[in-house]
Amino acid sequence: MYYIGIDFGTSGARCCVIDAEGAIVAEDTRDFGTLQEYERADIWREALWDLLAALPPAIRSQLSAIALDGTSGTVLACDAELAPRHSPLLYNDDRAVDEARLIATIAPPGHPAAAVTSGLAKVLWLKKWLGHTGARLYLNQADWLSGLLTEQAGVSDYHNALKMGLDLDTLTWPAWVDHLADVGTLPTPVAPGTLIATVSRARARYLGVQPGCRVHAGTTDSIAAFLAANVNRSGDAVTSLGSTLVLKLLSDTRVESTGHGVYSHWFGARWLAGGASNTGGAVLRQFFDDRTLAALSEKIDPNIASPLDYVPLPRTGERFPVNDPALAPRLSPRPADDAAFLHGLLESLGRIETRGYGLLAELGATPVQRVETAGGGAQNPAWTRIRQRLLGVPVSRAAHTEAAYGSALLARDGLQRFQ
């Protein structure tokens, strides 16, 4: 039997199929390209169907379970048949300023739902925009995609539900969320890995998947990357270097700070503390393609600190380690030597990562002891050595760097992943 994880990130979707021993038997990707807002949901749906339908028939016919991950805080307003009523609002969409202020007046101090980019802020914005007709359901990206497979809407995992207002003490929607949004329009929160249902007969027939294939509640893309790294000691951390920079630290203590974009996820008996910065690989790709990045990186001496100090954001607005929607990028002065410029960018990204882990410790989380690296940036040895110099702890590339592998483990193991 086989198990598939499908990761929906910022720039594309990736699937990973593993066997019962965890060996990878198939992988595939779909690039989203440059999407217009109105195209997002259609492209995500097509990518899901394409990735499954493109699997070899011998694998498709023996798929035992599926789990999906998506970008945290990406929200869709849907009717009862899961048809979007509005273009999806992405994880970094910061238009819900008034809604975030309202949430902050009623939510517990430090709750991540009070952030301007939170799922709950987007739900309230969508409700106001759509008016009294509204939508039947407000779902996270992973919730919606899983619902397309089962044709049963309305389930979310604890990780994706956090930014919609999940109470981490009771793992349910609290009364203040019901007051603001009506929990009847929100998905039912369940533990990641929980069996939701099997792929519907119609979908299974269309995709060539066996009808008994199970769909498990998924997680966020950064937590899927953490699962892929397979670390399990308090103080272990995973930095995801994709289009954005995401930190996840396994901690004995739960920490939160809305002002810094810090929050903790349920992780069984412990907590997964961290935050997501808007900086990352997307900034590097504004200036260099992958081949140029690799060539210039070889010219950098990672043991020498760059004197350049940038704010390497793709546009105005930051979420972590400071939550400031008005923070502007600073990418000058640019030296004539492209290698020196790249050195400055990588050094500045490393400083943000170092400040992030330092902030988590200041707030009371277990101090970081080692860092595994996931995402495309894990392949850059110069960047890894710069980060290790700044962090002062061992930094290495994870054995499995793709979030899709983590979701495949979740499909195979279900709730046991968190025990």
RODO-2510 file (C-alpha; in nm, 4 decimals, decimal comma):
residues 419
     n   res          X          Y          Z
     1     m     0,0000     0,0000     0,0000
     2     y     0,1039     0,3601    -0,0621
     3     y     0,0506     0,6919     0,1153
     4     i     0,0505     1,0336    -0,0467
     5     g     0,1136     1,3788     0,0915
     6     i     0,0328     1,6873    -0,1143
     7     d     0,1833     2,0239    -0,0246
     8     f     0,0262     2,3486    -0,1441
     9     g     0,2800     2,6288    -0,1079
    10     t     0,3073     2,9824    -0,2337
    11     s     0,4392     2,9115    -0,5808
    12     g     0,3273     2,5568    -0,6529
    13     a     0,2048     2,2174    -0,5360
    14     r     0,4124     1,9061    -0,4782
    15     c     0,3137     1,5476    -0,4072
    16     c     0,5151     1,2702    -0,2463
    17     v     0,4163     0,9028    -0,2346
    18     i     0,5778     0,6725     0,0220
    19     d     0,5474     0,3041     0,1034
    20     a     0,4894     0,1528     0,4473
    21     e     0,8618     0,1871     0,5301
    22     g     0,8710     0,5575     0,4410
    23     a     1,0653     0,5134     0,1169
    24     i     0,9697     0,7589    -0,1587
    25     v     0,8190     0,5824    -0,4598
    26     a     0,6931     0,8827    -0,6584
    27     e     0,7117     1,2630    -0,6610
    28     d     0,5667     1,5315    -0,8843
    29     t     0,5123     1,9076    -0,8923
    30     r     0,2856     2,1694    -1,0446
    31     d     0,4039     2,5291    -1,0768
    32     f     0,1345     2,7929    -1,0259
    33     g     0,3201     3,0633    -1,2169
    34     t     0,1912     3,4169    -1,1712
    35     l    -0,1707     3,3937    -1,0618
    36     q    -0,4393     3,6565    -1,0755
    37     e    -0,6492     3,6668    -0,7598
    38     y    -0,9586     3,5277    -0,9306
    39     e    -0,7615     3,2291    -1,0693
    40     r    -0,6298     3,0918    -0,7401
    41     a    -0,8993     2,8440    -0,6419
    42     d    -0,9309     2,7045    -0,9945
    43     i    -0,5538     2,6534    -1,0246
    44     w    -0,5344     2,4817    -0,6841
    45     r    -0,8183     2,2460    -0,7783
    46     e    -0,6605     2,1638    -1,1134
    47     a    -0,3227     2,1011    -0,9490
    48     l    -0,4829     1,8589    -0,7003
    49     w    -0,6571     1,6612    -0,9758
    50     d    -0,3491     1,6660    -1,2011
    51     l    -0,1083     1,5442    -0,9339
    52     l    -0,3313     1,2500    -0,8450
    53     a    -0,4321     1,1602    -1,2004
    54     a    -0,0689     1,1711    -1,3191
    55     l     0,0443     0,9004    -1,0753
    56     p     0,1252     0,5625    -1,2352
    57     p    -0,1891     0,3429    -1,2342
    58     a    -0,0168     0,0796    -1,0173
    59     i     0,0314     0,3437    -0,7457
    60     r    -0,3067     0,5138    -0,7812
    61     s    -0,4883     0,1835    -0,7470
    62     q    -0,3057     0,1072    -0,4215
    63     l    -0,3256     0,4441    -0,2485
    64     s    -0,4272     0,3793     0,1098
    65     a    -0,4398     0,7329     0,2504
    66     i    -0,4012     1,1004     0,1615
    67     a    -0,3111     1,4057     0,3712
    68     l    -0,2817     1,7644     0,2497
    69     d    -0,1060     2,0706     0,3824
    70     g    -0,1643     2,4310     0,2865
    71     t    -0,0462     2,7809     0,3645
    72     s    -0,1503     2,8918     0,7118
    73     g    -0,4110     3,1681     0,7152
    74     t    -0,5218     3,1293     0,3523
    75     v    -0,9041     3,1430     0,3616
    76     l    -1,1883     3,0684     0,1203
    77     a    -1,5556     3,1629     0,1518
    78     c    -1,7644     2,8796     0,0020
    79     d    -2,1195     2,7678    -0,0560
    80     a    -2,2430     2,4268     0,0597
    81     e    -2,1002     2,2627    -0,2549
    82     l    -1,7554     2,4161    -0,1884
    83     a    -1,7803     2,6644    -0,4745
    84     p    -1,5880     2,9819    -0,3726
    85     r    -1,7985     3,2923    -0,3257
    86     h    -1,4950     3,5207    -0,3380
    87     s    -1,1337     3,4912    -0,4478
    88     p    -0,9231     3,3214    -0,1768
    89     l    -0,7402     3,5559     0,0600
    90     l    -0,3774     3,4446     0,0883
    91     y    -0,1778     3,3950     0,4076
    92     n    -0,0076     3,7361     0,3769
    93     d    -0,3166     3,9359     0,2766
    94     d    -0,3331     4,2319     0,5158
    95     r    -0,6515     4,4115     0,4104
    96     a    -0,8492     4,3143     0,7258
    97     v    -0,7087     4,5964     0,9406
    98     d    -1,0391     4,7001     1,1008
    99     e    -1,1358     4,3384     1,1617
   100     a    -0,8062     4,2672     1,3381
   101     r    -0,8588     4,5656     1,5674
   102     l    -1,2040     4,4341     1,6563
   103     i    -1,0681     4,0870     1,7311
   104     a    -0,7987     4,2366     1,9558
   105     t    -1,0661     4,3931     2,1777
   106     i    -1,2234     4,0569     2,2601
   107     a    -0,9635     3,7834     2,2030
   108     p    -0,7276     3,6720     2,4826
   109     p    -0,4058     3,8790     2,4883
   110     g    -0,1473     3,7479     2,2440
   111     h    -0,3846     3,5269     2,0447
   112     p    -0,2657     3,4920     1,6819
   113     a    -0,6222     3,5471     1,5570
   114     a    -0,5766     3,9156     1,6420
   115     a    -0,3142     3,9619     1,3712
   116     v    -0,4151     4,1511     1,0564
   117     t    -0,3228     3,8452     0,8447
   118     s    -0,5075     3,5927     1,0628
   119     g    -0,7680     3,3538     0,9288
   120     l    -1,0351     3,4990     1,1558
   121     a    -0,9657     3,8549     1,0411
   122     k    -1,0100     3,7354     0,6826
   123     v    -1,3344     3,5571     0,7730
   124     l    -1,4770     3,8786     0,9183
   125     w    -1,3606     4,0808     0,6174
   126     l    -1,5222     3,8316     0,3783
   127     k    -1,8457     3,8317     0,5777
   128     k    -1,8622     4,2104     0,5561
   129     w    -1,7764     4,2130     0,1843
   130     l    -2,0250     3,9410     0,0891
   131     g    -2,3064     4,0962     0,2922
   132     h    -2,6104     3,9173     0,4316
   133     t    -2,6088     3,6433     0,1676
   134     g    -2,2567     3,5591     0,2844
   135     a    -2,1200     3,2089     0,2468
   136     r    -2,2094     2,8736     0,3973
   137     l    -1,8540     2,7935     0,5078
   138     y    -1,5242     2,9707     0,5654
   139     l    -1,2399     2,7257     0,5172
   140     n    -0,8619     2,7188     0,5267
   141     q    -0,6867     2,6157     0,2048
   142     a    -0,6108     2,2611     0,3263
   143     d    -0,9697     2,2208     0,4550
   144     w    -1,1134     2,3141     0,1175
   145     l    -0,8849     2,0870    -0,0823
   146     s    -0,9525     1,7889     0,1473
   147     g    -1,3237     1,8594     0,1141
   148     l    -1,2969     1,8422    -0,2642
   149     l    -1,1689     1,4840    -0,2298
   150     t    -1,4336     1,3615     0,0132
   151     e    -1,7178     1,5886    -0,1058
   152     q    -1,7807     1,6443     0,2652
   153     a    -1,7104     1,9983     0,3772
   154     g    -1,6462     2,1404     0,7174
   155     v    -1,3420     1,9872     0,8922
   156     s    -1,0176     2,1618     0,9842
   157     d    -0,7074     2,0484     1,1713
   158     y    -0,5948     2,2194     1,4931
   159     h    -0,2928     2,3729     1,3192
   160     n    -0,4842     2,5495     1,0430
   161     a    -0,7651     2,6367     1,2861
   162     l    -0,5347     2,8263     1,5249
   163     k    -0,5389     3,1530     1,3305
   164     m    -0,9171     3,1272     1,3003
   165     g    -0,9380     3,1537     1,6798
   166     l    -0,9032     2,7970     1,8124
   167     d    -0,8800     2,7795     2,1936
   168     l    -0,5613     2,5820     2,2636
   169     d    -0,6789     2,4903     2,6145
   170     t    -1,0020     2,3232     2,5014
   171     l    -0,9165     2,2683     2,1321
   172     t    -1,2602     2,4028     2,0385
   173     w    -1,4027     2,7289     1,9062
   174     p    -1,4432     2,9617     2,2067
   175     a    -1,7492     3,1745     2,2775
   176     w    -1,5760     3,4941     2,1649
   177     v    -1,5162     3,3453     1,8165
   178     d    -1,8826     3,2430     1,7975
   179     h    -1,9775     3,5987     1,8949
   180     l    -1,7666     3,7443     1,6136
   181     a    -1,8061     3,4915     1,3339
   182     d    -2,0732     3,2268     1,4152
   183     v    -1,8965     2,8917     1,4504
   184     g    -2,1709     2,7336     1,2398
   185     t    -1,9916     2,8807     0,9392
   186     l    -1,6490     2,7566     1,0513
   187     p    -1,5071     2,4055     1,0081
   188     t    -1,5106     2,1568     1,2947
   189     p    -1,1582     2,1427     1,4457
   190     v    -0,9984     1,7985     1,4822
   191     a    -0,6465     1,6757     1,5555
   192     p    -0,4100     1,6609     1,2555
   193     g    -0,4041     1,3074     1,1203
   194     t    -0,7651     1,2369     1,2176
   195     l    -0,9519     1,0277     0,9624
   196     i    -1,2047     1,2558     0,7915
   197     a    -1,3613     1,0194     0,5373
   198     t    -1,2705     0,8205     0,2299
   199     v    -1,2359     0,9705    -0,1169
   200     s    -1,5891     0,9955    -0,2579
   201     r    -1,6892     0,7316    -0,5110
   202     a    -1,7312     0,9927    -0,7831
   203     r    -1,3862     1,1419    -0,7172
   204     a    -1,2243     0,7993    -0,6891
   205     r    -1,3690     0,6919    -1,0222
   206     y    -1,2629     1,0182    -1,1891
   207     l    -0,9067     1,0008    -1,0534
   208     g    -0,8561     0,6249    -1,0744
   209     v    -0,8072     0,5991    -0,6974
   210     q    -0,9442     0,3077    -0,4978
   211     p    -1,2749     0,4076    -0,3278
   212     g    -1,1457     0,3035     0,0157
   213     c    -0,8598     0,5560     0,0072
   214     r    -0,8699     0,7497     0,3353
   215     v    -0,8389     1,1273     0,3665
   216     h    -0,6789     1,2409     0,6922
   217     a    -0,6912     1,5891     0,8416
   218     g    -0,3787     1,7697     0,7320
   219     t    -0,1695     2,0558     0,8657
   220     t     0,0038     2,3760     0,7571
   221     d     0,2876     2,3711     0,5063
   222     s     0,5525     2,4714     0,7619
   223     i     0,4436     2,2062     1,0126
   224     a     0,4450     1,9471     0,7339
   225     a     0,8076     2,0485     0,6704
   226     f     0,8750     2,0019     1,0421
   227     l     0,7237     1,6525     1,0293
   228     a     0,9377     1,5705     0,7248
   229     a     1,2551     1,6544     0,9187
   230     n     1,1547     1,3910     1,1758
   231     v     1,3039     1,5713     1,4789
   232     n     1,1635     1,4893     1,8227
   233     r     1,3669     1,6487     2,1036
   234     s     1,2738     1,9691     2,2847
   235     g     1,5017     2,2406     2,1473
   236     d     1,5049     2,0877     1,7993
   237     a     1,3924     2,3320     1,5328
   238     v     1,3185     2,3412     1,1620
   239     t     1,3680     2,6503     0,9500
   240     s     1,1783     2,6403     0,6208
   241     l     1,3586     2,8450     0,3571
   242     g     1,1023     2,8711     0,0816
   243     s     0,9390     3,1789    -0,0644
   244     t     0,9058     3,2908     0,2975
   245     l     1,1103     3,2213     0,6121
   246     v     0,9307     3,0075     0,8734
   247     l     1,0659     2,8965     1,2118
   248     k     0,9282     2,6025     1,4130
   249     l     1,0760     2,5048     1,7508
   250     l     0,9735     2,2025     1,9594
   251     s     0,9204     2,3489     2,3053
   252     d     0,8098     2,2304     2,6468
   253     t     0,6465     2,5699     2,6962
   254     r     0,3707     2,7438     2,5022
   255     v     0,4536     3,1029     2,4018
   256     e     0,2516     3,3695     2,2222
   257     s     0,2949     3,7349     2,1311
   258     t     0,0750     3,9076     1,8748
   259     g     0,3121     4,2055     1,8683
   260     h     0,5930     3,9804     1,7466
   261     g     0,3918     3,7388     1,5314
   262     v     0,4745     3,4510     1,7685
   263     y     0,2346     3,1637     1,8337
   264     s     0,2417     2,8014     1,9452
   265     h     0,0720     2,5030     1,7853
   266     w    -0,0632     2,1939     1,9576
   267     f     0,1896     1,9130     1,9196
   268     g     0,0672     1,6340     2,1432
   269     a     0,2313     1,6642     2,4871
   270     r     0,4493     1,9589     2,3746
   271     w     0,4242     2,2758     2,1689
   272     l     0,5518     2,3867     1,8333
   273     a     0,6480     2,7512     1,8793
   274     g     0,7461     2,9835     1,5998
   275     g     0,6524     3,2441     1,3473
   276     a     0,6556     3,3244     0,9767
   277     s     0,8409     3,6160     0,8225
   278     n     0,7494     3,7657     0,4869
   279     t     1,1165     3,7585     0,3916
   280     g     1,2720     3,4563     0,2224
   281     g     1,3552     3,3130    -0,1156
   282     a     1,1025     3,5329    -0,2933
   283     v     1,3267     3,8326    -0,2224
   284     l     1,6341     3,6568    -0,3629
   285     r     1,4455     3,5680    -0,6807
   286     q     1,3653     3,9334    -0,7405
   287     f     1,7336     3,9697    -0,8322
   288     f     1,8740     3,6259    -0,9236
   289     d     1,7618     3,3030    -1,0858
   290     d     1,8568     2,9677    -0,9322
   291     r     2,1662     2,9170    -1,1500
   292     t     2,3004     3,2652    -1,0733
   293     l     2,2318     3,2185    -0,7018
   294     a     2,4356     2,8985    -0,6981
   295     a     2,7250     3,0543    -0,8915
   296     l     2,7406     3,3705    -0,6792
   297     s     2,7121     3,1736    -0,3543
   298     e     3,0378     2,9957    -0,4376
   299     k     3,2144     3,3335    -0,4347
   300     i     3,0987     3,4155    -0,0798
   301     d     3,3168     3,3523     0,2259
   302     p     3,0493     3,2562     0,4821
   303     n     3,2957     3,2920     0,7719
   304     i     3,3167     3,6695     0,7204
   305     a     3,0211     3,8858     0,8200
   306     s     2,8783     4,1160     0,5533
   307     p     2,8690     4,4852     0,6538
   308     l     2,5461     4,5316     0,4562
   309     d     2,2302     4,5526     0,6633
   310     y     1,9092     4,5116     0,4651
   311     v     1,5400     4,4721     0,5407
   312     p     1,4865     4,2027     0,2746
   313     l     1,1098     4,2137     0,2278
   314     p     0,9351     4,1611    -0,1071
   315     r     0,6946     4,4452    -0,0262
   316     t     0,5851     4,6586     0,2668
   317     g     0,4710     4,4588     0,5702
   318     e     0,6270     4,2096     0,8107
   319     r     0,4758     3,9411     1,0377
   320     f     0,7679     3,8039     1,2423
   321     p     0,9852     3,8617     1,4461
   322     v     0,8079     4,1964     1,4482
   323     n     0,4451     4,2228     1,3415
   324     d     0,4465     4,5523     1,1514
   325     p     0,2248     4,5927     0,8406
   326     a     0,3993     4,9252     0,7681
   327     l     0,7599     4,7996     0,7725
   328     a     0,9136     4,8902     0,4384
   329     p     1,1830     4,6966     0,2495
   330     r     1,5379     4,8329     0,2512
   331     l     1,7541     4,6828    -0,0229
   332     s     2,0126     4,9534    -0,0712
   333     p     2,2901     5,0426    -0,1042
   334     r     2,3565     4,7795    -0,3690
   335     p     2,7257     4,7188    -0,4332
   336     a     2,8515     4,6747    -0,7895
   337     d     2,9666     4,3224    -0,7040
   338     d     2,6638     4,0911    -0,7239
   339     a     2,8295     3,8375    -0,4938
   340     a     2,8711     4,1056    -0,2260
   341     f     2,5070     4,2043    -0,2714
   342     l     2,3923     3,8428    -0,2330
   343     h     2,6186     3,8059     0,0720
   344     g     2,4413     4,1028     0,2298
   345     l     2,1002     3,9591     0,1538
   346     l     2,1853     3,6165     0,2978
   347     e     2,3432     3,7753     0,6055
   348     s     2,0340     3,9902     0,6625
   349     l     1,8055     3,6884     0,6253
   350     g     2,0237     3,5037     0,8751
   351     r     1,9938     3,7902     1,1244
   352     i     1,6147     3,7726     1,1035
   353     e     1,6247     3,3981     1,1683
   354     t     1,8647     3,4451     1,4615
   355     r     1,6477     3,7188     1,6100
   356     g     1,3452     3,4926     1,5710
   357     y     1,4905     3,2032     1,7700
   358     g     1,6296     3,4454     2,0278
   359     l     1,2871     3,6029     2,0680
   360     l     1,1232     3,2635     2,1245
   361     a     1,3672     3,1958     2,4090
   362     e     1,3053     3,5430     2,5571
   363     l     0,9331     3,4679     2,5610
   364     g     0,9953     3,1432     2,7528
   365     a     1,0251     2,8733     2,4864
   366     t     1,2848     2,5975     2,5122
   367     p     1,6111     2,7467     2,3754
   368     v     1,7082     2,6195     2,0308
   369     q     1,9727     2,3440     2,0362
   370     r     1,9958     2,2531     1,6679
   371     v     1,8300     2,3542     1,3435
   372     e     1,7291     2,1344     1,0522
   373     t     1,6635     2,3145     0,7252
   374     a     1,3808     2,2490     0,4801
   375     g     1,2775     2,4136     0,1548
   376     g     1,4806     2,5223    -0,1460
   377     g     1,7254     2,7301     0,0605
   378     a     1,8463     2,4133     0,2334
   379     q     2,0465     2,3358    -0,0809
   380     n     2,2718     2,6428    -0,0446
   381     p     2,5824     2,5495     0,1605
   382     a     2,7080     2,9095     0,1891
   383     w     2,3767     3,0211     0,3362
   384     t     2,3831     2,7253     0,5775
   385     r     2,7288     2,8225     0,7065
   386     i     2,6281     3,1885     0,7448
   387     r     2,3249     3,0820     0,9461
   388     q     2,5290     2,8476     1,1663
   389     r     2,7777     3,1271     1,2421
   390     l     2,4951     3,3606     1,3437
   391     l     2,2846     3,1055     1,5338
   392     g     2,5717     2,9438     1,7212
   393     v     2,4134     2,5966     1,7067
   394     p     2,4494     2,3074     1,4593
   395     v     2,2627     2,3743     1,1340
   396     s     2,2111     2,1027     0,8753
   397     r     1,9933     2,0100     0,5825
   398     a     1,7024     1,7857     0,6808
   399     a     1,7065     1,4310     0,5409
   400     h     1,3732     1,5163     0,3804
   401     t     1,3321     1,8831     0,2945
   402     e     0,9897     1,8829     0,1304
   403     a     0,6663     1,9449     0,3189
   404     a     0,4906     1,6882     0,0979
   405     y     0,6982     1,4141     0,2609
   406     g     0,5763     1,5267     0,6036
   407     s     0,2158     1,5137     0,4859
   408     a     0,2774     1,1646     0,3465
   409     l     0,3984     1,0569     0,6931
   410     l     0,0812     1,2091     0,8383
   411     a    -0,1268     1,0081     0,5903
   412     r     0,0570     0,6904     0,6910
   413     d     0,0694     0,7419     1,0680
   414     g    -0,2345     0,9562     1,1446
   415     l    -0,2530     1,0715     1,5055
   416     q     0,0503     0,8615     1,6014
   417     r     0,2675     1,1364     1,4476
   418     f     0,1913     1,3479     1,7564
   419     q     0,2403     1,0872     2,0284
***
